[in-house]
Every structure is written in structure tokens, then in C-alpha cells.
Amino acid sequence: MKFTITAASIALVAAMTGSALAETIQLKLGHTGAPSHHYQTISLQFADLVKERTDGNIEIQVFPADQLGKQLEAVEGTMIGTQDIFLVSDTVLSNWVPDMGILNLPFLFSSLDDVHEVLEGPVGDKLEAKMDGTGAEVIGWWMGGLRHVTNNEQPITKPEDLAGVKIRVPEGEVFVETFKAMGANPVVISFGELYSALQLGTADAQENPPAHILTKKFYEVQAYTSRTGHIYLGSPLIMNKAKLEAIPEEYRKILLDTAQEMAGVHLKMVNDLENEQWAELAKLGNKINDVDTAPFKAALTPVIEQFKGKLDADIIEEIQTTLAN
């Protein structure tokens, strides 16, 4: 017999003790990636391991492509308990926890390995603590990617090439200010509406890691990809706090340990995939160019200083110090 966790089932599970549950707990995990995206792959691996390690007492169903709702709705649902687990972007999460936007500061990270090093250390603990009072917890720092600019007009080789360009950005203040600093006109559009926005001309350009450019087929409506690597956008895995705490301790520990373990697995997966994804995009006719990042970094240094006045400057400086050593 299976049940989805509700207020009544939380009380039931909380009362259970022993090595096996009378009934299987069934949880739902949602994400925004396409079914072919690595978000789906890592989520399914996570679900399989949790089921195996709990002897089938916890089953996690995975729902890709915003099937459980767009990110803003899904995060709110995870916080209030109408959703269980969601693989969100840190920039969307920054609408509730502004300091999550620290991770999106331009050129703060130069590689995914840098991100993993920072988030698996004290900085990750400090950012997790900032979720207190939201109703949800970060249970794993899974991997997103460094972002690159696509458009349909020309290669982007210097910041001035973005002047006046109407570029789609996700729901986060850091993104808006980053592209304003380069003279672009940032337009906030939800990820699920991005393809049609590019197709219809609501936006001229967008920026994403190669996995999204490929799996969401943005290359069909964007001829050029410029590998700027200007911003990291990550994927914290969040879970409703009450539902997590209602799970018996031995199974809760398995779920949490497995979610954390998947961070390293996901890092390797994304690093291994990106070379293949770039090659596939080129094969599909996407015109890819590398850029000299120095002028971009120079143009965006004031953005980091600006946000030291808005966000936790100590955490920003701790990241900078960690990566400088």
C-alpha cells in the first residue's frame, strides 16, 4: 500500500518506529529540465538509491519539465507543503532567500569544481542556515552550469556587443543588474516560456549552460552561442521541512546522506557531458565562439561590489578568499 504524504500521513509516519514502515512513503520530486536533461538523470539515480537503501520504504517519483508547476510556484509549494521535493535554481530561490543570489554573481566561479568546493564547505552550511523559517531545507547542492550567451544576430565577442540587446534572464536581481552593466536590456521570462519568447521575438537573446541550449532546442531559434561563462546558476535540491522531519530517523538519514552524495555524482556527470553537448550543438549547425573574458570581467566587477552592499558581504569575500588560495 502506498500513500502521498499529507497532514494526516505526516502524523502517522511521525508515530512510526522500528526498521520498517507499515506503509511505503511516496514522495514527488519535480524539476524544470527536459526529460533528456541531466536533471532527470540525477533525479532518477537519487530516487533509485533511496528506494534501494530504505528497502523500498521510501519511493520518489520524478516529474521533469515543470510538470508540477513553474519554478516560482513549485518553490512556494515546497515551502508551504503542497509539494515534497524540488530541484530549483538558486536564482529563483533568491526571491525568498536573497543571499542565494550570491552564487550568481558574475565571474565569481571559473569552473564547476570551484562551485563544488565552496558549497561542500562552510559557505554551503551558512547558505543552508539562511533557509530557516522558510518551511523548506536545502538537502543537496546539485550542479547547474556556467552560462553562455546565445542570440540570432552575431557572435558576442565583447561587452559592447550586448548594447541594446533584449536578453531574457531568469527571476533574479543579480542577472538583471549584470546585463544592465553591459548595456543590454534584460527581460525576465520564466524558463518554460523561453523558447516561444525567442521564437516570437519577445527576447533577442538568452543565456544558459549547454545542456539547456541542447535539450530545450534553443539552437533552433538562436544561431550563435558565445562561450562567456559569465554566471554560474546552480540547482539546490529543497524539501519541505515538516515532511522531512516526519520521516523516521533512520530513513531520513538515508535520504539526506544520499542527496548529499549525489552532489559529487552530479558534478562528474555534468563535467563529462559538456564536451559532448558542445560537439552536438556544433554538429547541429550552431555557430559557437570563445571569448576573451577579461573585458567582461572588467565591466562586471562593479556588480560584485554593488551586491556586497545588498547581500552578505562576508560570504562573498569568503568565497573569493577560498578560491584565491
N, C-alpha and C positions, 0 to 999 in steps of 0.2 A: 504494500500500500504506500502511496506517495502523497505528499501534500506540499503546497507552496506556503512559505512562511507568512502568516498573518498575525494580528494581535493575539488571537486565540492560540495559534500554534506556537507563538513565542513563549507563552506561559507554559504550554505543555512541554516544550523542549527544555525550558529552563528547569523544570522539575525533574527531568530525567537524569538518572545516574547509571553507572555501570559501563561496560565496554561496548555495548551495542544498543542502538536505539530501537524502540518498538516500531517506529516508522521511519522511512527514509526522508531526510530533509532534501527538498528540491529547491535550488536557487536559480535565478536568472542573471546572466551576465550579458550586458549589451555593449556595443562599441559602434563607431561611425565608419569603420573601414569596410571596403568591399569584401565579398566572400573570398576573393583571391588575395586579399591583403595579409601581410604578416600578423596583423592584429588578430585575425581569425585563427591563424596557425597557432600562435602562442596561447590564445584563449582556450582552444581545444586541448592543447597539451596540458595546460593547467587543470582543466576540468577532468581529464583522464587520470592525472596523477592524484588529484584529491579523491576521486572515486576509488581508485585502487588502494590508496593509503588509509582510507577510512573504511575499508572492507564494504564499500557500496553504501555506507550510511549517509554520505553527502553526494548528491548528484547536482552538477551545474550544467544548465542548458545555455548555449551560447547563441546570441542573436546579433548578426552583423548589420551593417548598412542602416543604422538608425531605426531599426525595426521596433525598438522600444521607446522611440522618441528622439527628437533632436537633442543635441548635447545640453543646451541650457535647461530644457525640460527634464532630461534624464538626470542631470546632477541634482536639480531641486528634488526630484522624486527620490533619489538615493538618500538625500538628507532628511526628508520627512518620512521615509519608509515605504513609499509606494513602489520603489524599485529596490533590488537587492545589491547588485554589484555593477559598477560601470567603469569602463576604461575610457577616461576622459582626457582632454588635453589640459595641460597646466594653464594655458591662457584662458580657457573657459572657466576653469576653477578659480582663477584670479578675480572673477566677478564677485565671489563670496569671500575669498581669502586673498586680498590684494598682493601679499608678498609672494604668492606663487608666480607672479609676473616677473620676479627676479630672474627666473630661469630663462626667460625670453629676451633678456637684454642683449642688444646686438653685439656679436663677436665676443661674448663672454666665454664661449666654449669653441674650441677649434676641432674637436672630434667627439664621437660618441663615447670613447673611452674616458675622456675628461669628464663627461657628464656622469658616467657610472661611478667614477672615483669620488666625485663630490657627493652624490646622492646616497652612496652607501656609507658615508661618514657622518660626522657631527652635523653638517649642513642639512642632510636629509632628515635627521632627528628633529632639528629645530623647525623645519618646514612642516613636518608631520604634526608637531605640537600646536602649530597655528590653526589646525583643523578643529581644535577643542571648541565645543559649543555649536558646531555646525550640524551635528547629527550624523556625520559620516566620518570615516577614518581612511587615511591612505594605508593600504595593506601591501602595496608593492610599487616600486618606481620602475615601471616598464619603459621601453625605449620608443621614442618617436624618431626624429631625424633632424639633421641640418637642412635648412630650407633654401630653395633656389628659385630665381625669378623666371617666369615664362611670360611670353607675350606673342603677339601675332604680327609685329611690325619690323623689328630689327633685333640683333644681338644687343644685350646690355653690357657695356664694357667699362663704364664709369658712372658715378652717381648722377651726373648731369643728364644721362640718357633717360633717367626716370622723371625728369621735369615735366609736369603736366599730365603724366600717365595716370589714368584711373585704374588703380590696382586694388583688387579685392584683398582684404585682410580679415582674419578671424576676430572673434569677440574679445579684444584685449587692448588696453590703453597703450601698452608698450609698442605693439605693432603699428598703431595709428601714428604715434609720435616718431617712430623710426622712419617711416616713409615720408612723413611731413618734412623731416630733416633733410631728405634728399630731393625735396621739391615735388614729390608725387602727390596725387590726390587719393588717399586711402578711402575705400568704401567697405564698410562692414557688411558682409554677406555670410549667411550660415553655410557650412560646408556642403550640406545636402542640396543646396540651391546653386552651387558654384558652377557646375558645368553649363546649366542653362543660362546663367548670368554672362558667362563668357561667350556663349553662342549668340545671345541676343544683344551683346554689346553693352550690357549694364556695367560690365568691367572690361577693361582692355587687357589686363594682365592679372596674374596671381602668383603666389609663391608657396611651394610645398616641397617635401622630400620626393625623391624619385619614385618611391613606392606608390604614392598617391597620384603622381603625374601619369604613371603607367596604368595602375589598376582602375582609376576613375576615368581614364582615356582623355585626359586634358590635352594630350598631344593632338587630338583630332581637331581642336579649336584653338591651339596655340602652336605656332610653327617653330618658335625659338625657345630654348632653355639656356639660361646663363647661370653657370655654377658659382653662385655668390657665397653660399654657406653663411648667410648673414645672421640668421637667428636659429637657435635650437627650440624646437617645440616637442615637449615630452608627453608621456602618457601615464600619469599616475593611475593606479587601479584603486578605486574607492569602494567602500562597502558601508551600508547602513550600520551605525554603531549598535543600535538595540538588537538588530538581528544577529550581528556578530557575537555579541555578549550572551545571547540566548542559546547559542550552540554549546553543548557540553565541552568542558575544558580540553579534554584530550583531542577532540576533533577540531576544536577551534585552533589549537596549536598547530595541528597538521595543516589546516587551511592557511594560516598565516605564514608558517615556515615555507610552504610550497609557493605561495605568492611571492615571497622574497627571493626564493631560489630562482624563480622564473625571470627575475631581472637580469641575471647573468646570462641565462639561456637566450633571452631576447636580444641582448647586446650582441652576442655572437651571430645570431640569426640575421639581424639587420646588417651588420658589417659584411657578412658573407653574401647577402643578397644584392647589395647596392651595385657592385660591379656588373652583375648580370642584368640588373634593371637599366643601367645606363646603356649597356650594349643593346638591349632590346629596344629602347627608345630610339637609338640611332638607326637601328635596322628598320624601324617603322617610319623613318624619314624625319624625325625631329632633329632640328639643327642645334647642336649643343656646343657651347663655347665656354672656356675657362676665363676667369677674370683675374686681374691684379687686385687683390683685396685691400691693399694699402690705402688707396683713396677712399674706399668705402668706410674703412675703419676710422680714418681721419674725420670724415663727415659725421660719423655716428658717435664719436667719443663724447660729445656734449649730451647725448641722450642718456648715457650711463650716469653722468654727473647730475643730470636733471632728476633721475629717478632715485638717486641717493637721498634726495630731499623728500621723496614721497614714500619710498619703501624702506625696508630695514637695511640701513647702510652698513651695519656691522656684518650682516650675512653676505652682502655684495662684496665687501672687502675681504671677508674670509674666503670666499670663492676665488677671488683674484690672487690672494696670497697662496692658497693651496695649489693653484695651477701654475704659479710662478716658480715654485720650488721644485 
